[in-house]
């Protein structure tokens, strides 16, 4: 597809990220037109369409995907619809960008990756983990240059506030909508994969502190997705992994990721990178080179890939499958209370 040809986009699911990032990002590009939209109801669909001057509203996602007015689909729904919409769009010959948390399970993600591989002429992309896009190239360069020496240990602590017992049920609390996804587990593991690769084994222990929440109808629903999770594991590179995620750990100092090596340490905290070498007494700020400063360009990458001008790097279906395999391994370990291998049996 050339730069002069118009890429016609259909939007399925117009949540906050779609409204704040995807729609404005796509509209800012030349020869890209958002022609249709469907949201959870006709009323909400029309409200978003009016706000962004989108001409066509469909009654359901199947009508939008099957219509001949688009050649690319952006899926901004909750994870429970990612698998069926992706397969329908690919089978309809359309490029696909799907929101993060690739699927409900690793099995769904594997199916999505398989069907995508059968359509090499179509672009597929997952919205990437955004927290470290501006740091990733610098971290990877420092590791390549042996700033750390041999990587020994990786520690990630993701913290929320104190437990909120009165907050309404969120879609992330509902396994029917979010599947095996837990808090921000998948997107933080995706960031780790960019730096040091994948894990091969893990043991996990999860706990649900807030066990009941009210849904939209005011009914109390049991919650079985952990809001406090600890993982230990071994990376393929040989490093030991420790991850701890919690939305009930108040006054715990924010989110921190640490990479420890034989010769140095790197720390990501508050969106900034710090480091220190053997002999230093403390960590110091590290400024990346100008050519390393990345950022959010998801929509641009999708369109440029459709036009054949670049390849998808953030994030491929293969990467999405890898983080879903990690997430599913966490569930298997919690259920068995044993160390498990990461990955699906072939």
VENPE-V549507 format. One record per residue. N is the residue number from 1. RES is the residue in three letters. PHI is phi in degrees with one decimal (NA if undefined). NEAR is the number of other ideal C-beta (glycine too) atoms within 10 Angstrom. Layout:
N,RES,PHI,NEAR
N,RES,PHI,NEAR
//
This chain:
1,UNK,NA,16
2,UNK,-88.0,7
3,UNK,-63.7,11
4,UNK,-83.0,8
5,UNK,-79.2,11
6,UNK,-82.1,12
7,UNK,-91.7,20
8,UNK,-104.9,17
9,UNK,-106.0,27
10,UNK,-112.1,26
11,UNK,-104.5,28
12,UNK,-115.0,28
13,UNK,94.7,24
14,UNK,-119.7,25
15,UNK,-76.3,16
16,UNK,-60.0,8
17,UNK,-64.8,16
18,UNK,-65.4,25
19,UNK,-70.4,15
20,UNK,-81.2,10
21,UNK,-119.7,16
22,UNK,-66.6,25
23,UNK,-63.3,23
24,UNK,-61.3,12
25,UNK,-63.8,20
26,UNK,-70.1,24
27,UNK,-68.2,15
28,UNK,-77.3,10
29,UNK,-97.5,14
30,UNK,-69.7,9
31,UNK,56.7,14
32,UNK,-126.2,19
33,UNK,-130.9,16
34,UNK,-86.7,23
35,UNK,-104.0,17
36,UNK,-150.6,24
37,UNK,-154.7,27
38,UNK,-143.2,26
39,UNK,-121.8,23
40,UNK,-69.7,12
41,UNK,-142.8,10
42,UNK,-61.7,13
43,UNK,-65.1,9
44,UNK,-70.2,14
45,UNK,-61.6,24
46,UNK,-66.7,14
47,UNK,-62.4,14
48,UNK,-69.5,20
49,UNK,-60.8,20
50,UNK,-66.0,10
51,UNK,-65.4,11
52,UNK,-114.8,17
53,UNK,56.7,8
54,UNK,-95.9,22
55,UNK,-75.3,11
56,UNK,-121.0,17
57,UNK,-116.5,19
58,UNK,-102.5,20
59,UNK,-76.9,11
60,UNK,-151.4,11
61,UNK,-68.3,22
62,UNK,-64.3,15
63,UNK,-61.4,13
64,UNK,-64.0,25
65,UNK,-64.4,26
66,UNK,-81.4,14
67,UNK,-67.1,14
68,UNK,-91.8,8
69,UNK,-92.0,13
70,UNK,-133.3,24
71,UNK,-126.7,19
72,UNK,-151.3,22
73,UNK,-123.3,24
74,UNK,-108.2,29
75,UNK,-104.6,26
76,UNK,-112.0,24
77,UNK,-80.8,22
78,UNK,-72.3,20
79,UNK,-57.8,25
80,UNK,-63.9,17
81,UNK,-106.5,19
82,UNK,-61.5,28
83,UNK,-65.3,22
84,UNK,-65.0,16
85,UNK,-70.1,20
86,UNK,-59.4,29
87,UNK,-63.2,18
88,UNK,-63.7,18
89,UNK,-66.7,29
90,UNK,-63.5,20
91,UNK,-68.3,13
92,UNK,-89.0,17
93,UNK,78.2,11
94,UNK,-119.5,21
95,UNK,-66.6,24
96,UNK,-135.4,29
97,UNK,-117.3,27
98,UNK,-122.6,29
99,UNK,-62.1,21
100,UNK,-60.0,21
101,UNK,66.9,25
102,UNK,-50.8,31
103,UNK,-157.4,29
104,UNK,-77.9,24
105,UNK,-153.5,20
106,UNK,-66.1,26
107,UNK,-62.9,15
108,UNK,-63.0,23
109,UNK,-62.3,29
110,UNK,-62.8,17
111,UNK,-64.4,16
112,UNK,-61.5,26
113,UNK,-65.1,21
114,UNK,-64.8,12
115,UNK,-65.6,19
116,UNK,-61.0,21
117,UNK,-66.3,11
118,UNK,-82.2,9
119,UNK,-127.3,16
120,UNK,-62.9,8
121,UNK,-77.7,6
122,UNK,-107.6,18
123,UNK,-88.0,23
124,UNK,-126.6,25
125,UNK,-148.3,24
126,UNK,-109.9,30
127,UNK,-59.7,26
128,UNK,-81.5,25
129,UNK,-61.6,23
130,UNK,-94.8,17
131,UNK,-64.7,18
132,UNK,-121.2,23
133,UNK,-56.5,18
134,UNK,-80.6,17
135,UNK,-116.0,23
136,UNK,-56.6,20
137,UNK,-65.2,17
138,UNK,-67.5,21
139,UNK,-61.0,25
140,UNK,-63.8,14
141,UNK,-63.7,13
142,UNK,-62.2,20
143,UNK,-65.3,19
144,UNK,-63.1,8
145,UNK,-82.6,8
146,UNK,65.1,12
147,UNK,-57.5,20
148,UNK,-87.6,22
149,UNK,74.8,14
150,UNK,-76.6,11
151,UNK,-75.3,21
152,UNK,-102.2,14
153,UNK,-150.6,14
154,UNK,-127.4,22
155,UNK,-123.1,15
156,UNK,-125.3,22
157,UNK,-124.5,18
158,UNK,-114.5,22
159,UNK,-122.4,17
160,UNK,-110.2,19
161,UNK,-96.7,12
162,UNK,-69.7,12
163,UNK,-57.8,16
164,UNK,-107.1,13
165,UNK,-78.7,11
166,UNK,-100.3,8
167,UNK,-64.2,12
168,UNK,-68.6,11
169,UNK,-64.1,19
170,UNK,-102.2,13
171,UNK,-60.4,13
172,UNK,-68.8,18
173,UNK,-87.9,20
174,UNK,-111.4,18
175,UNK,-63.1,14
176,UNK,-69.1,10
177,UNK,-105.1,17
178,UNK,-109.9,18
179,UNK,67.1,26
180,UNK,-88.1,23
181,UNK,-68.3,26
182,UNK,-129.7,21
183,UNK,44.9,19
184,UNK,-103.9,21
185,UNK,-56.0,24
186,UNK,-64.5,22
187,UNK,-73.7,20
188,UNK,-73.9,20
189,UNK,-65.6,25
190,UNK,-58.6,25
191,UNK,-62.7,22
192,UNK,-59.8,23
193,UNK,-60.4,18
194,UNK,-63.9,20
195,UNK,-91.8,20
196,UNK,-131.0,20
197,UNK,91.3,14
198,UNK,-100.2,17
199,UNK,-94.5,26
200,UNK,-112.1,16
201,UNK,-141.3,17
202,UNK,-158.2,21
203,UNK,-131.3,18
204,UNK,-132.1,26
205,UNK,-136.2,14
206,UNK,-120.1,21
207,UNK,-141.1,12
208,UNK,-104.4,16
209,UNK,-78.7,15
210,UNK,-90.5,17
211,UNK,-92.5,12
212,UNK,-140.6,12
213,UNK,-141.8,19
214,UNK,-85.7,13
215,UNK,-86.3,13
216,UNK,-62.0,7
217,UNK,-90.2,7
218,UNK,85.6,7
219,UNK,-89.3,10
220,UNK,-79.2,11
221,UNK,-120.9,15
222,UNK,-70.1,9
223,UNK,-105.4,18
224,UNK,-124.6,11
225,UNK,-94.1,19
226,UNK,-59.4,23
227,UNK,-110.3,23
228,UNK,-147.4,19
229,UNK,-143.4,22
230,UNK,-125.2,15
231,UNK,-134.2,24
232,UNK,-122.3,16
233,UNK,-164.8,23
234,UNK,-125.6,16
235,UNK,-84.0,21
236,UNK,-58.7,12
237,UNK,-72.7,15
238,UNK,102.8,11
239,UNK,-72.0,21
240,UNK,-86.0,14
241,UNK,-112.8,21
242,UNK,-134.7,14
243,UNK,-126.0,24
244,UNK,-138.2,16
245,UNK,-122.6,23
246,UNK,-154.9,21
247,UNK,-110.5,22
248,UNK,-129.1,19
249,UNK,-111.3,19
250,UNK,-75.7,11
251,UNK,52.5,7
252,UNK,-110.4,16
253,UNK,89.0,9
254,UNK,77.5,10
255,UNK,-97.0,18
256,UNK,-139.6,16
257,UNK,-123.6,23
258,UNK,-126.4,17
259,UNK,-115.6,25
260,UNK,-108.0,17
261,UNK,-129.4,20
262,UNK,-68.2,11
263,UNK,-122.2,12
264,UNK,-166.1,21
265,UNK,-135.4,19
266,UNK,-118.6,25
267,UNK,-131.1,18
268,UNK,-111.5,20
269,UNK,-149.0,15
270,UNK,60.3,10
271,UNK,77.1,10
272,UNK,-121.3,12
273,UNK,-108.2,21
274,UNK,-128.4,17
275,UNK,-156.0,19
276,UNK,-157.0,16
277,UNK,-111.4,14
278,UNK,-51.4,10
279,UNK,100.6,7
280,UNK,-71.9,11
281,UNK,-100.6,6
282,UNK,-161.1,6
283,UNK,-79.2,17
284,UNK,-127.2,10
285,UNK,-61.4,8
286,UNK,-118.8,17
287,UNK,-98.1,10
288,UNK,-72.9,17
289,UNK,-68.6,9
290,UNK,-59.6,6
291,UNK,-77.3,7
292,UNK,-101.4,15
293,UNK,-78.9,13
294,UNK,-88.8,16
295,UNK,-176.2,7
296,UNK,-74.5,15
297,UNK,-145.6,13
298,UNK,-60.4,24
299,UNK,-66.2,23
300,UNK,-62.7,15
301,UNK,-62.6,22
302,UNK,-59.6,29
303,UNK,-67.2,25
304,UNK,-63.5,17
305,UNK,-68.3,18
306,UNK,-59.8,20
307,UNK,-82.0,16
308,UNK,78.8,11
309,UNK,-97.5,11
310,UNK,-161.1,12
311,UNK,-101.5,10
312,UNK,-69.1,21
313,UNK,-117.1,14
314,UNK,-133.4,21
315,UNK,-132.5,24
316,UNK,-78.5,17
317,UNK,-64.7,24
318,UNK,-64.1,14
319,UNK,-65.8,22
320,UNK,-61.8,27
321,UNK,-60.5,24
322,UNK,-62.7,25
323,UNK,-75.3,28
324,UNK,-72.5,29
325,UNK,-64.0,22
326,UNK,-63.8,25
327,UNK,-60.7,25
328,UNK,-68.3,24
329,UNK,-62.2,26
330,UNK,-58.4,27
331,UNK,-64.7,20
332,UNK,-63.4,16
333,UNK,-68.2,23
334,UNK,-60.5,19
335,UNK,-71.0,11
336,UNK,-91.0,11
337,UNK,57.1,9
338,UNK,-134.4,10
339,UNK,-69.4,14
340,UNK,-129.2,19
341,UNK,-81.0,14
342,UNK,-89.5,24
343,UNK,123.9,17
344,UNK,-88.9,15
345,UNK,-68.1,4
346,UNK,-91.5,4
//
